[in-house]
Amino acid sequence: MPIYEYRCSSCGFQKEYLRKVSDPLLSVCPECSKETFGKMLTSAGFQLKGGGWYATDFKNSGAKPAPKTPGKSETAAKAESKTEIQPAAPAAPAAPASTAKAE
Protein backbone atom coordinates (compact mmCIF):
# COMPACT_ATOMS: atom_id res chain seq x y z
CA MET A 1 0.00 0.00 0.00
CA PRO A 2 1.34 3.44 -0.85
CA ILE A 3 2.01 6.17 1.67
CA TYR A 4 0.39 9.50 0.85
CA GLU A 5 1.26 12.83 2.46
CA TYR A 6 -1.50 15.34 3.16
CA ARG A 7 -1.38 18.99 4.23
CA CYS A 8 -4.07 21.40 5.37
CA SER A 9 -3.92 24.73 3.53
CA SER A 10 -5.70 26.50 6.44
CA CYS A 11 -3.75 25.45 9.54
CA GLY A 12 -0.64 23.87 7.94
CA PHE A 13 -1.15 20.44 9.59
CA GLN A 14 0.78 17.78 7.69
CA LYS A 15 0.73 13.98 8.05
CA GLU A 16 1.48 10.78 6.11
CA TYR A 17 -1.24 8.14 5.66
CA LEU A 18 -0.94 4.52 4.57
CA ARG A 19 -3.89 4.10 2.20
CA LYS A 20 -5.04 1.88 -0.64
CA VAL A 21 -4.97 3.30 -4.14
CA SER A 22 -8.73 2.71 -4.35
CA ASP A 23 -9.47 4.63 -1.07
CA PRO A 24 -11.15 8.03 -1.52
CA LEU A 25 -9.01 11.14 -1.00
CA LEU A 26 -9.06 12.74 2.45
CA SER A 27 -10.50 16.25 2.44
CA VAL A 28 -11.29 17.10 6.11
CA CYS A 29 -8.35 18.20 8.26
CA PRO A 30 -8.11 16.19 11.54
CA GLU A 31 -6.76 19.29 13.36
CA CYS A 32 -9.02 22.16 12.34
CA SER A 33 -11.92 20.13 10.80
CA LYS A 34 -11.96 22.32 7.67
CA GLU A 35 -12.27 20.84 4.19
CA THR A 36 -8.89 22.20 3.11
CA PHE A 37 -6.93 18.94 3.57
CA GLY A 38 -5.26 17.95 0.30
CA LYS A 39 -2.81 15.37 -0.97
CA MET A 40 0.71 16.67 -1.59
CA LEU A 41 2.83 15.80 -4.58
CA THR A 42 5.80 13.91 -3.07
CA SER A 43 8.18 11.14 -4.07
CA ALA A 44 6.79 7.63 -4.03
CA GLY A 45 6.73 5.91 -0.68
CA PHE A 46 5.78 2.32 0.09
CA GLN A 47 6.29 -0.39 2.69
CA LEU A 48 7.37 -3.93 1.92
CA LYS A 49 5.83 -6.52 4.22
CA GLY A 50 6.70 -10.15 4.82
CA GLY A 51 9.90 -12.01 4.09
CA GLY A 52 11.49 -11.76 0.69
CA TRP A 53 14.59 -10.73 -1.22
CA TYR A 54 14.49 -7.22 0.25
CA ALA A 55 14.53 -8.62 3.80
CA THR A 56 17.25 -11.21 3.20
CA ASP A 57 19.53 -9.60 0.61
CA PHE A 58 19.60 -6.10 2.06
CA LYS A 59 19.29 -6.93 5.76
CA ASN A 60 22.88 -5.91 6.56
CA SER A 61 23.15 -2.99 4.16
CA GLY A 62 25.60 -0.48 5.53
CA ALA A 63 27.12 -2.99 7.95
CA LYS A 64 30.86 -3.45 7.94
CA PRO A 65 32.18 -6.82 6.72
CA ALA A 66 33.62 -9.26 9.23
CA PRO A 67 37.29 -8.64 10.06
CA LYS A 68 39.81 -10.77 8.18
CA THR A 69 42.33 -13.01 9.87
CA PRO A 70 45.19 -10.95 11.21
CA GLY A 71 48.66 -11.39 9.76
CA LYS A 72 47.69 -12.47 6.24
CA SER A 73 47.22 -10.10 3.36
CA GLU A 74 44.85 -10.80 0.49
CA THR A 75 47.67 -11.45 -1.97
CA ALA A 76 49.37 -13.89 0.40
CA ALA A 77 46.09 -15.73 0.95
CA LYS A 78 45.49 -15.95 -2.83
CA ALA A 79 49.03 -17.23 -3.47
CA GLU A 80 48.62 -19.82 -0.73
CA SER A 81 45.31 -21.07 -2.14
CA LYS A 82 46.84 -21.41 -5.63
CA THR A 83 49.64 -23.68 -4.36
CA GLU A 84 47.15 -25.98 -2.64
CA ILE A 85 45.32 -26.78 -5.90
CA GLN A 86 46.48 -30.07 -7.43
CA PRO A 87 46.19 -30.58 -11.20
CA ALA A 88 43.70 -33.25 -12.25
CA ALA A 89 45.07 -36.56 -13.54
CA PRO A 90 45.07 -36.73 -17.37
CA ALA A 91 42.20 -38.73 -18.83
CA ALA A 92 42.95 -42.02 -20.56
CA PRO A 93 42.96 -41.74 -24.37
CA ALA A 94 39.72 -42.81 -25.99
CA ALA A 95 39.71 -46.12 -27.81
CA PRO A 96 39.46 -45.73 -31.60
CA ALA A 97 36.04 -46.53 -33.02
CA SER A 98 35.96 -49.65 -35.15
CA THR A 99 35.40 -49.02 -38.84
CA ALA A 100 34.46 -52.60 -39.77
CA LYS A 101 30.94 -52.93 -41.17
CA ALA A 102 28.72 -55.72 -40.05
CA GLU A 103 27.73 -57.88 -43.07
C-alpha positions as CSV (number, residue, x, y, z in Angstrom):
1,M,0.0,0.0,0.0
2,P,1.3,3.4,-0.9
3,I,2.0,6.2,1.7
4,Y,0.4,9.5,0.8
5,E,1.3,12.8,2.5
6,Y,-1.5,15.3,3.2
7,R,-1.4,19.0,4.2
8,C,-4.1,21.4,5.4
9,S,-3.9,24.7,3.5
10,S,-5.7,26.5,6.4
11,C,-3.8,25.5,9.5
12,G,-0.6,23.9,7.9
13,F,-1.1,20.4,9.6
14,Q,0.8,17.8,7.7
15,K,0.7,14.0,8.1
16,E,1.5,10.8,6.1
17,Y,-1.2,8.1,5.7
18,L,-0.9,4.5,4.6
19,R,-3.9,4.1,2.2
20,K,-5.0,1.9,-0.6
21,V,-5.0,3.3,-4.1
22,S,-8.7,2.7,-4.3
23,D,-9.5,4.6,-1.1
24,P,-11.1,8.0,-1.5
25,L,-9.0,11.1,-1.0
26,L,-9.1,12.7,2.4
27,S,-10.5,16.3,2.4
28,V,-11.3,17.1,6.1
29,C,-8.4,18.2,8.3
30,P,-8.1,16.2,11.5
31,E,-6.8,19.3,13.4
32,C,-9.0,22.2,12.3
33,S,-11.9,20.1,10.8
34,K,-12.0,22.3,7.7
35,E,-12.3,20.8,4.2
36,T,-8.9,22.2,3.1
37,F,-6.9,18.9,3.6
38,G,-5.3,18.0,0.3
39,K,-2.8,15.4,-1.0
40,M,0.7,16.7,-1.6
41,L,2.8,15.8,-4.6
42,T,5.8,13.9,-3.1
43,S,8.2,11.1,-4.1
44,A,6.8,7.6,-4.0
45,G,6.7,5.9,-0.7
46,F,5.8,2.3,0.1
47,Q,6.3,-0.4,2.7
48,L,7.4,-3.9,1.9
49,K,5.8,-6.5,4.2
50,G,6.7,-10.1,4.8
51,G,9.9,-12.0,4.1
52,G,11.5,-11.8,0.7
53,W,14.6,-10.7,-1.2
54,Y,14.5,-7.2,0.3
55,A,14.5,-8.6,3.8
56,T,17.2,-11.2,3.2
57,D,19.5,-9.6,0.6
58,F,19.6,-6.1,2.1
59,K,19.3,-6.9,5.8
60,N,22.9,-5.9,6.6
61,S,23.2,-3.0,4.2
62,G,25.6,-0.5,5.5
63,A,27.1,-3.0,7.9
64,K,30.9,-3.4,7.9
65,P,32.2,-6.8,6.7
66,A,33.6,-9.3,9.2
67,P,37.3,-8.6,10.1
68,K,39.8,-10.8,8.2
69,T,42.3,-13.0,9.9
70,P,45.2,-10.9,11.2
71,G,48.7,-11.4,9.8
72,K,47.7,-12.5,6.2
73,S,47.2,-10.1,3.4
74,E,44.8,-10.8,0.5
75,T,47.7,-11.5,-2.0
76,A,49.4,-13.9,0.4
77,A,46.1,-15.7,0.9
78,K,45.5,-16.0,-2.8
79,A,49.0,-17.2,-3.5
80,E,48.6,-19.8,-0.7
81,S,45.3,-21.1,-2.1
82,K,46.8,-21.4,-5.6
83,T,49.6,-23.7,-4.4
84,E,47.2,-26.0,-2.6
85,I,45.3,-26.8,-5.9
86,Q,46.5,-30.1,-7.4
87,P,46.2,-30.6,-11.2
88,A,43.7,-33.2,-12.3
89,A,45.1,-36.6,-13.5
90,P,45.1,-36.7,-17.4
91,A,42.2,-38.7,-18.8
92,A,43.0,-42.0,-20.6
93,P,43.0,-41.7,-24.4
94,A,39.7,-42.8,-26.0
95,A,39.7,-46.1,-27.8
96,P,39.5,-45.7,-31.6
97,A,36.0,-46.5,-33.0
98,S,36.0,-49.7,-35.1
99,T,35.4,-49.0,-38.8
100,A,34.5,-52.6,-39.8
101,K,30.9,-52.9,-41.2
102,A,28.7,-55.7,-40.0
103,E,27.7,-57.9,-43.1
